[in-house]
Amino acid sequence: MSELSDRLSLLAEPVRVRLLALLEREELGVGEIVRVLQLPQSTVSRHLKALKVANWIERRAEGTAGLFRMTAPPSGAERLWDLVRDDFRATAQAAEDASRLDAILAAREEDPSTFFGRMHARWDALRTELFGDEFTTPALLSLVAPRLAVADLGCGTGRALAELAPVCKRVIGVDREQAMLDAAAMRVGNAGNVELMLGGLEALPIREQALDAALCMLVLHHVVELDTALAEVRRVLRPGGRAVVVDMCAHDREDYRRTMGHQHLGFSPADLRGHAEAAGLILSSYRVLPPAAEALGPPLFVAVLTRP
């Protein structure tokens, strides 16, 4: 029973289960593991040591660095690991870890030791030195039809409004905080086609069918009455109009409710589809965005909801 108790104790620690799930899939360095798990290096190193002592992982030296991978489970622990791993794979944390690992593995492919890798790095640096890095968004926004009326619902300090104003006929910013609207007013300056309105998503101060498109960027997780808010979005969209939603993928960070007032712990495609259909909208697309390596929060998605 002592051997079984030791294994149960080892796998009762969630960080070690996350580590094993990663290292069963890929050989990783400590820095890569830290970026995936979003934990301090000291914490990661401590748990790696415990797993190595228990013969669950092994370390391979590569120059001055070390790479870790999972070995086969110790004899007699195969069924236990199968149970623990399968249970973990069903969690939002497992999906988030896998998404971050995918981003790191994709970045590995840009190998600066190859000719094309070196050329790529030089070209990006040269282009930034000559022209900066602020031209991509305006170029893409030039594809927007100039006749559009667009609203940013929960516009905050108006960053999107300032980007949309030069390319849209009418731009509306709605926020429930006057301080946010004041900051947005300073940001958009004298743009004559921008209107700022005080209000919440559950009762939008916009007339019916006034918009071709609406943006809801990192705002829906704050909304209590989500079906009511999406019904309001449908009301202000013209038939065929689209709402672009950027928000967090479903996750299990319960502390966000207490520390940041989140009403929803992200949204899965099924979650969003259900709320959209209840409001008379169609979920046209849902795409998970590659997470930024430095980002601490859950992965984001971009979705399009269409008014039939």
N, C-alpha and C positions, 0 to 999 in steps of 0.2 A: 504493500500500500504506500510505502514511502516514495517509491519511484513515481507512482501515479499522482500522488499529492504534489510532488515537485513539478510535474508537468502541468497539472491543473493550475497551480499557483503561477507558473510562468506564463501561461496563456490567458490568465485572468486579467492581465494588464493590457488595455486596449492599444497602447502604443506598440507593444511587441507584436500584436496581431497585425497591425497596419504595416509594420516593418516586414514581417514574414510574407504578407501578401504582395508587397512590392518586390522583395528579393527573390520570391519564387518565380516572378515574371521576368525580372531583368537584373543583371549585375550592375551595381550602382556605387558611386563614391559617396563619401559622407556629405559633401556639399550638395550633391544632387538630392540625397535623401532629405536633408534639411529643407530644401526648397519645396519638395513635394509635401512633406508633413507639416511645414510651417511651424517648426518647433526649434528651440535653441539647440545649438550643436552639442552642448554639454548633455542635454537630455537624450538626444539621439545616440551619442557615444556610450552613455551609461547603459542603455537598453541593448545596443549592439553587443557590448561586452557580455551582458547576461546571456544573450542568445548564443554567443560564440562559446562561452564556457559550457553551456548545456548541449553543444554540438548540433544546434539547429542551423547555424550559418557558418560560412568559412570566409576567410579574408585572403585576397590575392594581391601581392605587391605589384605595382606598376610604377617604376621610377620611385619617387619619394611618396607617392600616394598609395592608398589602399582601396581595393574594390571588394565589395561584399556581395555574396549571393547565398541563397538558401540551399542547403544540402537536402538530401532525402530526410524526412523526419526520422528521429531515432527509432530503432527497432521497437515495435509495439505501440508507437504513437501515431501510426498512420491514420487509423480511424478517428482518433481524437482530433487530429489536425483537419481531416475532411469535414468534421462537424463544425469546428470553429470557423474554418475558412468559408464554408457555405453560408453560415449565419452572417458573417461579416460582409460577404459580397452583396447581401440584400440591403445594405444600409446606404444612406446618402453619403456618409463619410467615405465609403469604398469608391463610390462613383466620383467623388471630388478628387480623391487621391489618384485614381486612374486617369482623370482628365489632366491633372498637373504632370503626371508621368508622361503622358502622350506628348505634351508640349515640350518637355525636356528632351525626349527622344527625337522629336522633330528638329530641335535646335542642334542636336548632335550631327545631323546630316550636313549642316553648313560647316564643313571641315575646312578651317583656314589653312591647313597644310596642303590642300590640293590647289591646282592652278585656278580653277573657277572660284574656289572659296576665297583665295587671295584677291582675285579681281573683284569679286562681289563686295568684299569689305572695303577695298580701296575706292570703288565707285561710290558706295554709299557715303563714305567720309568726304570724298571730293565734292559730290553733289550738295551735301549739307554745307560744306565750307563756302561754296559758290552761291548757293541759292536759298539756304536755310531749309527747314523741314515743315513749313506751314502751307505749302501750296497744294498738297494732295486733296485735302478736304474741299477747298474752293473749286478745284478742278472737277471733283466728283459731283458737287452740288450744281455745277453748270448743266448737268444732265436733267435737273428738275425742270418741269414745264413751268414757264414764268407766270402762267395764269392761276396757279394754285393758291388756295387759301388754306393755311396750315396753322395749327395751334400746338403749343407745347404745354401740356397739362401737368402742372406741378413744375413750373419752369425754373424755380430757384432763382439764381442770380443772372439768368438770361444768356448763358453761353450759347445754347442752341439757337436762340432768337437772333443773336448777332450774326451767326453763320447763315441763317435762312433769309434774313432781311434783304440781302442784295439779289436774291434769285427768285423770290416769291412775290406774288401780287399783294397778298395780305398775310400778316403774321400776328398771331394772338398768343400772349403769354398769360397763363392763369396760375395763381398760387394763393394759398390760404393765409400766407404771412405777408403783411405789408412791408416788413423790412426786406424780404426777398425781392418784392416788386420794386422797391426803391433802388436796390442794388442793380436790378435788371435795367431800370430806366437809365442809370448812369452808363451801363455797358452799351446799350443800343444807341445812346446819344440822340441825335435829331432824326433818326430814321422815321420818315412820315408814314410808312406802311406797317408800323408795329403798334399794337394796342396791348395795354397791360390791364388785367382785370383781377379783382380780388374775389376769390371763391374757392370752394372745394370741389373735388371730383364728383361727389354725390349730388351736387346741384350746380351744374356749370352755368355761368352767366353768359351763355352763348345761345343765339337763337337756333331753332331747329333747322337742320340740313344746311348749315352755314359753311361747313368745312369739306375740303377734298381729302385732307389727311390730318391725323393727330399723332402726337408723340406722347408716350408715357414712359419716361426713362427713370428707373429706380424710384418709382413712386407707388406702384400698386401694393407692395408689401406693407405700406403704411395705412392702407385704406381698410376701414372696418367693414363697411357694407360694400363688398366687392361687386356683387351682382348689380346693385343699384348704380354704382359708378360706371360699370361697363354699359349698362342700359343708357346712361347719360351720354356716354361716348357714341353709342349707336344713334341716339337722337340728333346729335349735332353733326354727324357725318351725312353727306349726300349718298344716295344709292350708288354702290360701287366704291365708296370711299374706304380708306384704309387707316387703321390705327397700328402704329409701330410700337411694340412693347419691348423694352430692355429691362430685365430684372434678374434676380438670382435664381439659379436652378434650385430645386428642392434640396434642403439640407437639414441637419439636426442640431444646429447651434441655438439651443433653447435660451441661452443667456442674452441673445439679441432682443428677445421680447422685453426683458427687464432693463437692459442697458441702453437700448436705442428705440424702444417703443414699437418694434415690428409687430404687426398683427398676423403676418403669414411668414412661415419659414420657407420662402421661395416657392416655386411653382414647377411641377412636372408638366409634360405635355398634356397628360390626362386632366390634371387640375385646371390648367388654363382653358382647355377645350370645353370642359364642363361649365365653367363660369361664362365663357364666351357664348356658348349655345343658350344658356339661361337668359342672356341679355339680347339674343337675336343676332349674334355675330358668328362668323365662321372663322375658325383657326386655319388660316391659309398656309402658314409655315411656322416652324419652330426649329431654331438652329443654335446649338451650344457654341459659344465663342471661345477661342483658345485663351486660357488664363494667362495674364501677364505674370512673369516670373516673380516680380516684386509684390504682387497683390496678395493681401492677407485674407480677403474675404472669399466666399464661395464663388465658383464659376458663374458666369453670366450667360444668358441666352438672349437672342433677338427673335421676336415672333411678329407675325403680321396677322391682324384680325380684320376681316372684311365685312362691310355691311352689304348684304345681298341686294 
